[in-house]
Amino acid sequence: MKTDKHALCLILLSLTLIGGCDAFSSEPTYGGLSIEGFNYTPYNLDRFVITDKYGNRAGGGGDLMPGSGEGSLSCCYKLKGTDFTVDWYVYDADLAIKAIHAQQPIQDIHKITQVHLPPTKVAGGAGERILGLHFYPDDHIEFEFRRDLSGTRIFYAEIDDWVVKKQGKTFDPHSGDDAAAFRRTARIASEGWIRYRLTNTQDLEQYVYYTLLVNPNFDKHPAIQKILAETKDKPGAFGAAMETLPAAIVMELKNDKFEHAPTGATHG
């Protein structure tokens, strides 16, 4: 009889490790976790700590620039439940550079976000279970279980490279600071996400190009408003439409000669 009880305990333990469930609780339990961050904010992500309501903690970060994901992982963490608190810290790199030159401390911006994660089955053993945290420009965070280090959803570096290659010196004629120009691209692209939930690289390339080099209020043109409405939730469609925008509309945008419509395609 003792042998049977021992075998049952081993089976329950095995199920706990493989299925991500605590055999003695209705709450899901995730053990052997590695943590990865994906930063879509226009700031550098310094560090973050996840806490569940049972006091378990997991952390990550490492000065992630906009658009980057963590290239190394820490293992092994345990988290339990469906509701989590994320304390995270970012800083404005432009302000940080000024602070360094003035021999002043860099000021972190502290944010706190609540995240709900429905019970999820997780495969793999310790070191193979990666919990990815996607940090968005509006300060919401999405959890995602992964098996590798890929998975970035917004590619700020590719957007910046495209604009630089396409426009050359006209992109940033007064500064040779490529890093500062990149951060400006990230800020503009993050606005495109906040306003219209644009994540597709081609869509954001066009959004940055028109904002930076044509008219910062280009999206208030009635024709652009129409394109935004028609291409909503169709990745790549906005960028394709902007690439074939009639020359007459482009000229109106450059000359700022049009009746500005209120921005009506924003997401709440």
C-alpha positions in Angstrom: 0.0 0.0 0.0 2.9 2.3 0.8 4.3 1.6 -2.6 1.1 2.6 -4.3 1.0 5.9 -2.4 4.6 6.6 -3.3 3.9 5.9 -7.0 0.8 8.2 -6.9 2.9 11.0 -5.5 5.5 10.5 -8.3 2.7 10.6 -10.9 1.3 13.8 -9.4 4.7 15.4 -9.3 5.3 14.5 -12.9 2.0 16.0 -14.0 2.9 19.1 -12.2 6.2 19.6 -14.0 4.9 18.7 -17.4 1.5 20.3 -17.5 2.1 23.5 -15.6 -0.5 22.7 -13.0 -0.3 22.4 -9.2 -1.7 19.0 -8.2 -2.7 20.5 -4.8 -4.3 23.7 -6.0 -6.8 24.9 -8.6 -4.4 27.6 -9.5 -2.0 26.9 -12.4 1.6 26.7 -11.3 4.5 27.3 -13.7 7.9 26.0 -12.7 11.4 26.0 -14.3 10.6 29.3 -16.1 13.1 31.5 -17.9 12.1 35.1 -18.5 12.5 37.2 -21.7 11.5 40.8 -22.3 10.4 42.4 -25.6 10.5 46.2 -25.5 8.2 48.2 -27.9 8.3 51.4 -25.8 10.3 54.4 -27.1 12.5 54.1 -23.9 15.2 51.8 -22.8 13.8 49.0 -20.6 16.1 48.8 -17.6 14.6 46.0 -15.5 11.4 44.3 -14.5 10.1 42.1 -11.7 7.0 39.8 -11.9 5.2 39.0 -8.6 2.3 36.7 -8.2 -0.2 36.9 -5.3 1.6 34.1 -3.4 4.9 36.1 -3.3 6.8 34.3 -6.0 9.0 36.6 -8.0 10.7 36.5 -11.4 12.9 39.1 -13.1 14.5 40.2 -16.3 15.6 43.2 -18.3 19.1 44.4 -19.0 18.9 47.8 -20.7 16.8 46.7 -23.6 16.6 49.4 -26.3 13.4 50.0 -28.2 12.4 47.1 -30.4 14.9 44.6 -28.8 14.4 41.4 -27.0 16.5 39.8 -24.3 19.3 37.7 -25.7 20.1 35.8 -22.5 17.8 34.2 -19.9 17.8 33.6 -16.2 16.5 30.3 -14.9 14.7 29.0 -13.0 11.6 30.8 -11.7 8.3 29.6 -10.4 5.0 31.6 -10.8 1.5 30.6 -9.7 -2.0 31.9 -10.5 -3.6 33.9 -13.2 -3.0 37.5 -12.0 0.4 39.1 -11.8 2.0 42.5 -11.0 4.9 43.7 -13.1 7.1 46.4 -11.7 9.2 47.8 -14.5 11.7 50.6 -15.0 12.5 52.5 -18.2 14.6 55.6 -18.9 14.7 58.1 -21.7 18.1 57.6 -23.4 18.2 61.2 -24.7 17.7 62.6 -21.2 20.2 60.0 -19.8 22.9 61.3 -22.1 22.3 64.9 -20.9 22.4 63.7 -17.3 25.7 61.9 -17.9 27.2 65.1 -19.4 26.0 67.1 -16.5 27.3 64.4 -14.1 23.9 63.8 -12.7 22.2 60.4 -12.0 20.0 58.8 -14.7 16.3 59.0 -13.7 14.4 55.8 -14.1 10.6 55.9 -14.8 8.9 53.4 -12.6 5.7 51.7 -14.0 3.4 49.1 -12.5 1.1 47.0 -14.7 -1.4 44.3 -13.8 -1.4 41.3 -16.1 -4.0 38.5 -16.4 -2.9 35.2 -17.8 -5.5 32.5 -18.3 -4.4 28.9 -17.3 -2.0 27.7 -19.9 -0.4 24.3 -20.6 3.4 24.6 -20.9 5.6 21.9 -22.4 9.2 21.2 -21.9 11.4 21.0 -18.8 13.4 23.5 -16.8 15.3 25.8 -19.0 13.0 25.1 -22.0 10.0 27.1 -20.7 10.4 30.7 -21.6 7.9 33.3 -20.4 8.1 36.3 -22.8 6.8 39.7 -21.7 5.8 42.1 -24.5 6.0 45.7 -23.2 3.8 48.0 -25.4 3.9 51.8 -25.8 0.6 52.3 -23.9 2.2 50.5 -20.9 0.2 47.3 -21.2 2.1 44.0 -21.1 1.3 40.7 -22.7 2.6 37.4 -21.5 3.5 34.6 -23.9 5.0 31.2 -23.3 7.8 30.4 -25.8 10.4 27.8 -26.6 13.1 30.1 -28.1 14.5 33.7 -28.0 12.7 34.9 -31.1 9.3 36.5 -31.2 9.8 40.3 -31.5 6.6 41.9 -32.8 7.7 45.4 -33.8 11.0 45.8 -35.6 12.1 49.4 -35.0 15.6 48.7 -36.3 14.3 47.5 -39.7 12.0 50.6 -39.9 14.9 52.9 -39.2 17.2 51.2 -41.7 14.6 51.5 -44.4 14.0 55.2 -43.9 17.8 55.9 -43.7 18.5 53.9 -46.9 15.6 55.4 -48.7 16.2 59.0 -47.8 19.9 59.3 -47.0 20.9 62.6 -45.6 17.4 64.0 -45.9 16.4 61.7 -43.0 18.6 63.5 -40.5 20.5 66.3 -42.3 21.6 68.2 -39.2 23.0 65.4 -37.1 25.4 62.6 -37.5 24.1 60.8 -34.4 22.6 57.6 -35.7 21.5 56.5 -32.3 19.5 59.7 -31.7 17.9 59.3 -35.1 17.0 55.7 -34.3 15.3 56.8 -31.0 13.3 59.4 -32.9 12.2 56.7 -35.4 11.1 54.5 -32.4 9.1 57.4 -30.9 7.3 58.0 -34.1 6.6 54.3 -34.8 5.4 53.8 -31.2 2.9 56.7 -31.9 1.7 54.7 -34.9 1.0 51.8 -32.7 -0.8 53.8 -30.1 -3.0 55.6 -32.6 -3.7 52.8 -35.1 -2.2 49.6 -33.6 0.3 49.4 -36.5 2.8 46.6 -36.0 3.7 45.6 -39.6 7.1 46.8 -40.7 5.9 48.2 -44.0 3.0 50.0 -42.4 5.3 51.6 -39.8 7.9 52.5 -42.4 5.3 54.6 -44.3 3.9 56.0 -41.0 7.4 57.2 -39.9 8.3 58.5 -43.4 5.2 60.6 -43.8 5.3 61.9 -40.2 8.9 62.8 -40.3 9.5 64.0 -43.9 6.1 65.0 -45.4 3.7 66.3 -42.7 3.5 65.4 -39.0 -0.3 65.8 -39.4 -0.6 63.7 -42.5 -3.0 61.3 -40.9 -5.6 64.0 -40.5 -6.0 64.3 -44.3 -9.4 62.9 -45.3 -7.9 60.6 -47.8 -5.5 59.1 -45.2 -8.3 58.8 -42.8 -10.2 56.7 -45.4 -7.1 54.5 -46.0 -6.6 53.9 -42.3 -10.3 52.9 -41.9 -10.2 50.6 -44.9 -6.9 48.9 -43.9 -7.6 48.5 -40.2 -6.6 45.0 -39.0 -5.0 44.2 -42.4 -1.2 44.1 -41.8 0.7 45.6 -44.7 -2.3 47.1 -46.4 -1.7 50.6 -45.0 1.9 50.6 -46.2 1.0 49.4 -49.6 -1.7 52.0 -50.0 0.6 54.8 -48.9 3.2 53.7 -51.4 0.7 54.3 -54.3 -0.7 57.5 -52.8 -1.7 59.9 -55.7 0.8 62.7 -56.3 -1.9 65.3 -55.9 -2.5 64.2 -52.3 1.2 64.0 -51.5 1.5 67.6 -52.7 -1.4 68.7 -50.5 0.3 67.0 -47.6 3.7 68.6 -48.3 2.1 72.0 -48.6 -0.2 71.5 -45.7 -3.1 72.6 -47.8 -6.0 70.5 -46.8 -8.8 70.6 -44.3 -7.6 68.7 -41.2 -10.1 66.1 -40.1 -10.1 64.9 -36.5 -8.1 61.7 -36.1 -10.8 59.2 -36.1 -9.2 55.8 -36.4 -7.6 55.6 -33.0 -7.9 52.5 -30.8 -9.0 52.7 -27.3 
